[in-house]
Amino acid sequence: MAAVEKKTVKIFSKEEIKKAESVDIYEFLGAHGSGELKGGGRYPKYYIKGHKSIVVDRKKNYFYHNGQHKGNNIIRLLMDYEGYNFRQSVSFLLGEEFEQHQGYDEEAEEQEEFKYPYKHEKTTERVKKYLVDERGIDREIVDYLIENGYVYQDKQYKSVVFAWRENGLANGEIVGATSQGTIIDHERYGKRGTAKFIAKNSKRNYGFNITLGNPEAYYFFESSIDLLSFWSTHKELTNCRLMSMEGLKKNSLIQYIQETYQNFNQLPKDGIFYGVDNDSAGHRLYDYAYHYLNIAKKKAGKATPNVNMIPFNNQISKEHFDLYQELSQEFPEATWEMLATIHKVETNMSNDNKIANEYDIQSALAISDKSEEKIGPIDVRAALTKIAATIQEKHLTPETLIRLYPDEKWNSTDQLFVNHKFERVYALYSEKNYEVVETVQMIGTIM
């Protein structure tokens, strides 16, 4: 009887898998991907087998499929889009000396000269219909934007082109542009609902912006539409600068502020306002600004206020509100306002463990950025029960919530900012500035 050949299955160690994951995804796809890699900067796009919304994040060495609302590392990309199974993917990545990911410095990359790529239609009918009828932008504002060369209609795709004019002035040079599709399809394009592209070689850390008079107040938004929605409900605005970051970019804050001061010789004495989304990323950006953007006319003078304009920030889901009430009955020293505050600070009252603050405030609800744990759903009831029991055991008060966390976690300066954050959030609930709703909204017009 012939001997049966014994088959073996390769088992990879954690170190081998980690090495495979660390292969530089951008360099690999450029040399070995069966699709087409297009674009430069931090977020080039990868086109393969009809998938039009795969974006590579060169800084994080990850990919994101916006159309499917998912993302992961290079191993998962090979499995999902290149036809390999897990064993084949890891073997392939370990089999050759592929370049390892070394990080990505967008500022260090040399940028080519911006060349405006769009041809304009004489008509702006589709632009007006989209902005006014579908997005609710004030008609007079839309007419002003068209008449002054801030907005155009693209001839090829009928999209809205937002021209990035330097200093936000009608006579400013166009240094970049955003093309906003006019067909709404949430299934294909995610929460924003439309295709959106930034023109190649657009000015870094910049975006669509408008200056009204002498800018004594600065307003920051995630997108051009958010900016215009706010302006439409505050048509009395004057002596301010409205600025889109085209995402959430800390460097955009710095660049806009420096540019405005240099060109208008004006600090934002009336305040810096942040109209970002009510999600973890929006709250983290505001934390960063509150902590680091302390602008004063004179040394040791009064700093310009950083103002939170995050829409729906005061909303609490009925499900969570009822849970806070229930646990406060079981643990009387853990008032519902304290539990709501901790949940809001750690994860923005989410049902998953994604951290929603810039200070690494995390206990049973959130996980640290440095953690190897996966972001995903958690048992909120169990986590809040644990926190409530700790409050009861340590006899904590609203003023001493920081004692939930290790003493050595923050230096004395950071402790002040952490305490301020707890105070600001707790005030929402203790002063009854909240709204209980079935579902908390994440994005929308700032009223």
Secondary structure as GFF3:
##gff-version 3
##sequence-region A 1 447
A	DSSP	alpha_helix	14	21	.	.	.	ID=ss1
A	DSSP	alpha_helix	25	32	.	.	.	ID=ss2
A	DSSP	beta_strand	36	38	.	.	.	ID=ss3
A	DSSP	beta_strand	45	48	.	.	.	ID=ss4
A	DSSP	beta_strand	51	57	.	.	.	ID=ss5
A	DSSP	beta_strand	62	65	.	.	.	ID=ss6
A	DSSP	three_ten_helix	66	68	.	.	.	ID=ss7
A	DSSP	beta_strand	70	72	.	.	.	ID=ss8
A	DSSP	alpha_helix	74	81	.	.	.	ID=ss9
A	DSSP	alpha_helix	86	95	.	.	.	ID=ss10
A	DSSP	three_ten_helix	106	108	.	.	.	ID=ss11
A	DSSP	alpha_helix	125	128	.	.	.	ID=ss12
A	DSSP	pi_helix	129	134	.	.	.	ID=ss13
A	DSSP	alpha_helix	139	147	.	.	.	ID=ss14
A	DSSP	beta_strand	151	153	.	.	.	ID=ss15
A	DSSP	beta_strand	160	165	.	.	.	ID=ss16
A	DSSP	three_ten_helix	166	168	.	.	.	ID=ss17
A	DSSP	beta_strand	174	180	.	.	.	ID=ss18
A	DSSP	alpha_helix	186	189	.	.	.	ID=ss19
A	DSSP	three_ten_helix	190	192	.	.	.	ID=ss20
A	DSSP	beta_strand	196	198	.	.	.	ID=ss21
A	DSSP	beta_strand	209	212	.	.	.	ID=ss22
A	DSSP	beta_strand	217	221	.	.	.	ID=ss23
A	DSSP	alpha_helix	224	233	.	.	.	ID=ss24
A	DSSP	beta_strand	240	244	.	.	.	ID=ss25
A	DSSP	alpha_helix	250	264	.	.	.	ID=ss26
A	DSSP	beta_strand	272	275	.	.	.	ID=ss27
A	DSSP	alpha_helix	280	292	.	.	.	ID=ss28
A	DSSP	beta_strand	306	308	.	.	.	ID=ss29
A	DSSP	beta_strand	315	317	.	.	.	ID=ss30
A	DSSP	alpha_helix	318	330	.	.	.	ID=ss31
A	DSSP	alpha_helix	336	347	.	.	.	ID=ss32
A	DSSP	alpha_helix	380	394	.	.	.	ID=ss33
A	DSSP	three_ten_helix	398	404	.	.	.	ID=ss34
A	DSSP	three_ten_helix	407	409	.	.	.	ID=ss35
A	DSSP	alpha_helix	412	430	.	.	.	ID=ss36
A	DSSP	beta_strand	435	437	.	.	.	ID=ss37
###
